[in-house]
Amino acid sequence: MLDQGAEGFEGEMSAKKYISITKTSKATATRDLQDLVDKNVLTTEGAGRSVRYELDI
């Protein structure tokens, strides 16, 4: 996502996508994604099971 930039990245990130890319557990994926939100790298859209993450840069 970061290499492509906001305009070059197709689609949004979800916990499920993150898990499949990084081969981590759901708990780790959730922590990692929340850390990126806290650092203002990603923003969230939606809530609960349908939350999606977009680049905020």
Long-range contacts (C-beta under 8 A, 24 or more apart in sequence): 1-55, 2-41, 2-55, 2-57, 5-55, 5-57, 6-54, 6-55, 6-57, 9-55, 12-45, 12-52, 12-53, 12-54, 13-42, 13-52, 13-53, 13-54, 14-51, 14-52, 14-53, 15-51
